Amino acid sequence: MAIEKAVFGAGCFWGVEARFGEITGVIDTVVGYEGGDLEHPTYKEVCTDRTGHAEVVQVTYDPSRVSYETLLDAFFALHDPTQVNRQGPDWGTQYRSVIFTHTNEHFAQARAKIAELSAAGSYRKPIATQVVPSTNFWKAEEYHQRYLEKRGMVSCHI
């Protein structure tokens, strides 16, 4: 079985992880941090809004069962991609809307999806989602992994 990875930042990673975990073909989800300068950042450090990292979810999936396009559709459906550095009550660069891509093809698909949504007038404001090549994904502390599931919760604000 071939597997691929995708990394999405759409605000607080707890709700994002839960939603991606519900998609058929997703094998695993891991919450973490990406896009900053600090190696091995902690949640406390990322929350200072000074590391440059975003809270993200690394999605491992089987492309024979779910397409990257489907993951992109889910990403745009589960948050407000027009928000700059915030989602709901959470604000700061760590909550930005961002897609970290692992391949040139995924980069092109993500940019094309933004263009498609923009042309269709899907949102009243411009889409602020960043699309950047993946660099280093840092796994978040264990207590953040499957946070909602461990607490018997099904969702939280995103």
Phi, psi and chi 1 to 4 in degrees:
 res  aa     phi    psi   chi1   chi2   chi3   chi4
   1 MET       -  128.3  166.4  177.9   63.8      -
   2 ALA   -83.0  137.9      -      -      -      -
   3 ILE  -126.3  153.4   60.6  167.0      -      -
   4 GLU  -133.5  163.8  -67.2 -173.6   18.7      -
   5 LYS  -121.8  148.3  -67.8 -172.3 -174.3  -66.2
   6 ALA  -139.7  145.8      -      -      -      -
   7 VAL  -126.8  127.1  177.7      -      -      -
   8 PHE  -129.7  137.3  -59.8   99.9      -      -
   9 GLY  -117.6  121.3      -      -      -      -
  10 ALA  -141.5   39.7      -      -      -      -
  11 GLY   102.2 -153.6      -      -      -      -
  12 CYS   -54.9  127.8  173.6      -      -      -
  13 PHE   -72.5  -15.8   47.8   31.4      -      -
  14 TRP   -62.6  -51.2  -61.8  -24.6      -      -
  15 GLY   -69.3  -36.5      -      -      -      -
  16 VAL   -62.8  -44.4  177.5      -      -      -
  17 GLU   -60.1  -45.5  177.4 -173.9   39.8      -
  18 ALA   -60.3  -42.8      -      -      -      -
  19 ARG   -68.4  -43.9  -63.9  -75.0  -73.9  -77.6
  20 PHE   -65.9  -34.0  -84.8  110.2      -      -
  21 GLY   -63.7  -18.6      -      -      -      -
  22 GLU   -82.8  -11.0  -64.1  170.2  -10.3      -
  23 ILE   -81.8  126.8  -61.5  171.9      -      -
  24 THR   -61.0  130.2  -59.6      -      -      -
  25 GLY   102.8  -15.9      -      -      -      -
  26 VAL   -80.5  124.0  169.3      -      -      -
  27 ILE   -88.6  -39.1  -61.5  164.1      -      -
  28 ASP  -157.4  154.3 -168.7   27.4      -      -
  29 THR  -131.8  142.9   56.4      -      -      -
  30 VAL  -137.8  130.6  177.9      -      -      -
  31 VAL   -90.8  147.8  -61.3      -      -      -
  32 GLY  -171.5 -156.3      -      -      -      -
  33 TYR  -132.7  142.3  -42.3  107.7      -      -
  34 GLU  -152.9  154.3 -171.3  159.3  -10.1      -
  35 GLY    98.9    3.6      -      -      -      -
  36 GLY  -111.4 -176.2      -      -      -      -
  37 ASP   -97.3  -22.9  -60.2  -39.3      -      -
  38 LEU   -79.7  130.9 -175.3   64.6      -      -
  39 GLU   -80.4  142.2  -68.9 -168.5   13.5      -
  40 HIS    51.3   53.9  -54.4  -74.0      -      -
  41 PRO   -68.3  152.2   29.9  -37.0      -      -
  42 THR  -102.9  164.3   65.6      -      -      -
  43 TYR   -58.0  -44.0 -178.3   71.3      -      -
  44 LYS   -59.0  -41.5 -174.7  175.5  179.8  178.8
  45 GLU   -69.1  -43.4  -68.5  166.4  -29.9      -
  46 VAL   -62.9  -36.8  170.9      -      -      -
  47 CYS   -69.0  -11.1  -75.5      -      -      -
  48 THR   -73.8  -14.2   66.9      -      -      -
  49 ASP    65.5   26.9 -164.2   22.4      -      -
  50 ARG  -120.4   -0.5  -69.0 -175.0  -69.0 -150.9
  51 THR   -93.6  -18.7   68.4      -      -      -
  52 GLY    85.5   -2.9      -      -      -      -
  53 HIS   -80.1  151.3  -68.9   87.9      -      -
  54 ALA  -107.2  148.0      -      -      -      -
  55 GLU   -74.0  125.0  -71.5 -169.5   16.9      -
  56 VAL  -135.4  166.5  -63.2      -      -      -
  57 VAL  -122.2  125.2  177.2      -      -      -
  58 GLN   -91.7  119.1 -177.5 -178.6   71.9      -
  59 VAL  -105.5  122.4  177.6      -      -      -
  60 THR  -101.7  127.0  -57.6      -      -      -
  61 TYR  -141.9  161.0   66.0  100.8      -      -
  62 ASP   -98.8  106.6  176.7   -8.7      -      -
  63 PRO   -65.5  -11.6   21.6  -29.0      -      -
  64 SER   -80.7  -12.9   71.6      -      -      -
  65 ARG  -113.2  -24.7  -63.1 -179.6   61.5 -146.9
  66 VAL  -148.0  134.8   63.2      -      -      -
  67 SER   -88.6  158.9   67.5      -      -      -
  68 TYR   -61.4  -36.3 -172.8   68.2      -      -
  69 GLU   -57.5  -42.6  176.7   90.5   10.3      -
  70 THR   -64.3  -39.5  -62.4      -      -      -
  71 LEU   -65.2  -40.0  -63.3  178.2      -      -
  72 LEU   -62.2  -43.2  -72.1  171.5      -      -
  73 ASP   -59.9  -42.8  -71.9  -20.4      -      -
  74 ALA   -64.0  -43.7      -      -      -      -
  75 PHE   -56.4  -49.7  167.8   77.1      -      -
  76 PHE   -71.2  -25.8  -76.5  104.3      -      -
  77 ALA   -78.7  -24.5      -      -      -      -
  78 LEU   -93.9   -1.2   65.5   82.8      -      -
  79 HIS  -151.6  175.7   79.5  -60.3      -      -
  80 ASP   -96.9  101.1 -179.9   -7.6      -      -
  81 PRO   -74.9    0.6   30.5  -36.1      -      -
  82 THR   -90.9  -11.9   69.4      -      -      -
  83 GLN   -73.1  135.6  -66.8  -73.0  -52.6      -
  84 VAL  -101.2  116.6  176.8      -      -      -
  85 ASN    56.6   39.1  -63.0  -26.2      -      -
  86 ARG  -167.8  157.5   74.8  172.6  -56.7  137.6
  87 GLN  -147.7  123.5  -74.7  -61.8  -50.8      -
  88 GLY    55.3 -132.5      -      -      -      -
  89 PRO   -80.3   -5.8   30.4  -35.9      -      -
  90 ASP   -89.8  131.1  -61.4  -36.5      -      -
  91 TRP  -137.3  153.7   57.6  -87.8      -      -
  92 GLY   130.2  160.8      -      -      -      -
  93 THR   -62.1  -23.2   57.4      -      -      -
  94 GLN   -68.0  -13.7   69.5  -91.1   31.8      -
  95 TYR  -106.3   16.2  -60.9  114.5      -      -
  96 ARG   -67.4  158.8   66.7 -171.7  177.1  -88.6
  97 SER   -86.4  117.6  177.2      -      -      -
  98 VAL  -151.9  145.4   60.3      -      -      -
  99 ILE  -121.2  120.1  -58.4  167.6      -      -
 100 PHE   -98.5  119.9  -68.9   98.6      -      -
 101 THR  -102.6  148.1   60.6      -      -      -
 102 HIS  -101.8  -15.2  -69.8   90.2      -      -
 103 THR  -137.2  158.7   67.1      -      -      -
 104 ASN   -61.4  -36.3  -68.7  -23.3      -      -
 105 GLU   -63.0  -44.3 -179.6 -177.2  -11.8      -
 106 HIS   -66.3  -37.5  -74.0  176.8      -      -
 107 PHE   -59.1  -48.7 -175.5   89.9      -      -
 108 ALA   -63.7  -40.9      -      -      -      -
 109 GLN   -64.1  -41.2  -77.6 -177.7  -87.6      -
 110 ALA   -65.9  -44.0      -      -      -      -
 111 ARG   -63.9  -39.8  -62.1  -65.0  -58.2  156.0
 112 ALA   -65.6  -37.4      -      -      -      -
 113 LYS   -64.4  -41.4  178.2   57.0   70.3  175.9
 114 ILE   -63.4  -43.5  -69.0  171.1      -      -
 115 ALA   -62.0  -42.4      -      -      -      -
 116 GLU   -62.7  -47.6  172.5 -170.3  -40.0      -
 117 LEU   -65.2  -38.2  -67.6  169.6      -      -
 118 SER   -65.9  -46.1  -63.6      -      -      -
 119 ALA   -63.6  -32.8      -      -      -      -
 120 ALA   -79.2   -8.7      -      -      -      -
 121 GLY    68.1   33.3      -      -      -      -
 122 SER   -63.9  -23.9  -61.6      -      -      -
 123 TYR  -130.2  149.5  -59.1   95.1      -      -
 124 ARG   -74.8  -24.6  -73.0 -170.8  -84.6  165.8
 125 LYS  -114.7  162.8  -64.4 -171.0  -76.5 -177.2
 126 PRO   -63.5  145.4  -18.2   28.2      -      -
 127 ILE   -71.5  129.0  -66.4  173.3      -      -
 128 ALA  -101.3    0.3      -      -      -      -
 129 THR   -58.4  129.0  -57.3      -      -      -
 130 GLN   -87.9  143.2  -60.7  171.0  -17.6      -
 131 VAL  -123.1  115.5  179.5      -      -      -
 132 VAL  -138.7  150.6  -66.5      -      -      -
 133 PRO   -62.2  141.9  -21.7   33.0      -      -
 134 SER   -67.5  141.3 -177.2      -      -      -
 135 THR  -116.3  -95.0   53.9      -      -      -
 136 ASN  -116.4  123.2  -69.9  -42.4      -      -
 137 PHE   -94.5  127.6  171.1   83.4      -      -
 138 TRP  -112.8  119.7  -56.2  100.5      -      -
 139 LYS   -64.5  134.1 -176.6  177.7  178.3 -178.5
 140 ALA   -72.7  166.2      -      -      -      -
 141 GLU   -55.0  150.8  -63.2   82.7  -11.2      -
 142 GLU   -57.2  -36.5 -170.2   55.3   39.2      -
 143 TYR   -65.5  -15.5   71.9   91.6      -      -
 144 HIS   -85.6  -21.1  -73.1  -64.6      -      -
 145 GLN   -69.0  127.9  -52.7  -57.5  -37.3      -
 146 ARG    51.6   39.7  -49.9 -113.9 -169.6  -63.2
 147 TYR   -53.8  -51.2 -177.0   87.9      -      -
 148 LEU   -66.3  -42.8  -63.0  177.4      -      -
 149 GLU   -59.1  -43.6 -179.3 -177.6  -40.7      -
 150 LYS   -63.1  -24.7  -70.0  173.7 -176.1  174.1
 151 ARG  -102.2    7.7  -76.6  153.1 -175.5   79.1
 152 GLY    71.1   21.6      -      -      -      -
 153 MET  -102.9  150.0  -58.7  165.4   68.0      -
 154 VAL  -103.5  -22.4  -66.8      -      -      -
 155 SER  -159.4  168.2   68.0      -      -      -
 156 CYS  -148.3  175.2   68.9      -      -      -
 157 HIS   -63.3  151.9   73.3  -82.7      -      -
 158 ILE  -119.3      -  -66.0  178.5      -      -
